[in-house]
Amino acid sequence: MLLHVAAGLVLCLLTWIALRLMVGAPLLGRRGPGRLLPLFLDLLPEMIGFALFLLVTARPIMAGLGIVTLGIGLAIADRVKRKILGEPVLFADRAELIEVVRHPKLYLSFVGLVPMVLATFACAAVVAAFLMIEPPLWHAGVPAVVAAAIVAIVIGRASFVVPALPLFLGRLARRYERLAITRDPAEDARRFGLLAACIIQATLASHERPARQQAAQARAWPSLPDDAGPIVIVQGESFIDATRLHAAFADLLPHFARLKEEAVVRGRLDVPCWGANTIRTELAVLAGLGPNEVGLDRYNPYEHFAQVPLPSLASVARAAGYRTICLHPYTANFYARDKVMPLLGFDEFIAIDAFTDAPRVGPYVSDVAVAERAAQLVRAHGPRVLIFIITMQNHGPWDAAHDAVEPVALPLEWQAFADPTAVGRWLAHLRATDAMIPILRDAIGAAGWLVFYGDHQPSLAGPFHVPGAPDQRSDYAIWRPGMAGGVRSDLAAEQIAFTLFGCMKQ
């Protein structure tokens, strides 16, 4: 019995060591006072997981293998995130587990269906083998399974933070601050270990959240002019001005080129994400809040931070008598938008259910169909309407299994370092997003505003990963009929709304 338990614990310890080596964390921790606390925090999840597996299976070696399996899954997730999104696994990724179950195609397609199926069968085979080979130490009945499930749910809901009174949470946060936390996920993982960094940052985020929410709620916003007219804001999925990448694309986006030429103001947009995590840019634009204001919640601002009413561009427009509508051709509860959008001041949230008969390009509703629906809403509600559009057509991956659109031909010199098919399909979808512009311009008519910007660059190798191309900004333009200012001004995403108000006062 003791030998089996020791073997299971050794498997846990090896998993912990492997994860630390993977992120470059020292095995014995950083030198100095408090070095043992991060080591304890980093090992704690493995030990809790081992205890839960043991309680359910009564098989120590199998429980250890369960931790090994979870460790491998965590390592794969961290590697994929670093490769595709340029960041490690974060404490905020706990919420992503629910979205993976709800929308597996949106996530697992980046890993690959075949590797996932093979890994699942391999894990199932190992579990079945040890169920037969390793004798149980006791009878693990239904009560043990129920108890383990309850403990696991409580831990998951706590987001790595022990439920506690604010006073205790404050003391814990101050203790963590003395460890010289950088708040950079990759650097803190290197210093303290991946799981310790998640626990520490989750605790700090919970402690700071109320004050940051109150500060956001207290921010003063300008009022909307009476003659503003209809306001349409387009957040283009993976949209950037491709003409800046190569001269061969000079004519690829004619409508955006004209929009920039006639815009009151346009330029590059510094967005708080790369390759994914649209909601980071989304909240920044709508609520005028940058990473410093949101704090550690910036990695998934809709999970906790935006679960309270926040002043925003939409709430200001609604206070001025506007009908405020968010238009997103995807599942309403994805990233809890169905709860967040009303809190940001939207009267109506139109999601995928309203696009049952709309044309699709691959798995997503076409951008042109979304623009046409927005144009109908502008005409139906008149000049006092604000519509915020979140497009989906250009969401990756851009492989043959998910995307059959004809790719745009790439320049010959790109062939050596870029995937011609994937990058070409992304460019083809850019043209579809570009085709939204004349539809919306016509709907706005003689007076109104069109704000057009990209949420982030695509997670594509090639043009974005070559020497001399480190700029990870997207592009934007703010346009009003007959009001050409031609000003070039590079902004951060959180400055868009206030820049729009400034343009309205000219």
Disulfide bonds with the S-S distance in Angstrom:
none
